């Protein structure tokens, strides 16, 4: 399993699927297992969840910086 690709898939799903985003917030282990289709030990899933959260935070920060940059350009 390509973990990086799965994290990207999950990030995309969180950003574009409100129902999945809600499931991810309330029970991330179950939500991730549902998407990857494999029942892994929770500690393995936790590392994927941490990767998804980090990627979402990074993307959000990039968006905010881009918005600030656009304001300064105007």
C-alpha positions, -999 to +999 in steps of 0.1 A: +000+000+000+013+034-010+008+054+023+015+088+006-011+081-021-036+070+005-030+102+026-035+123-006-067+104-014-080+109+022-071+146+022-090+151-011-120+132+003-120+153+036-119+185+016-146+175-010-170+152+008-188+168+037-202+135+050-167+119+050-152+150+067-178+147+095-171+110+098-133+117+099-138+143+126-160+121+148-142+087+143-111+090+121-100+054+126-133+040+113-134+065+085-099+057+073-105+020+074-136+024+054-118+042+026-087+020+025-107-012+028-083-028+052-086-034+090-053-023+103-042-020+140-052+014+153-016+025+158-010+020+121-041+039+112-031+067+137+000+075+116-022+078+085-046+101+104-017+122+116-005+125+080-039+136+068-043+162+095-008+176+088-015+178+051-048+195+056-032+220+080-004+227+055-028+232+026-049+255+047-018+275+057-007+278+020-042+290+011-041+317+038-007+328+027-018+329-009-048+351+001-026+375+020-002+377-009-031+385-033-042+413-009-008+428-009-005+427-047-037+447-050 
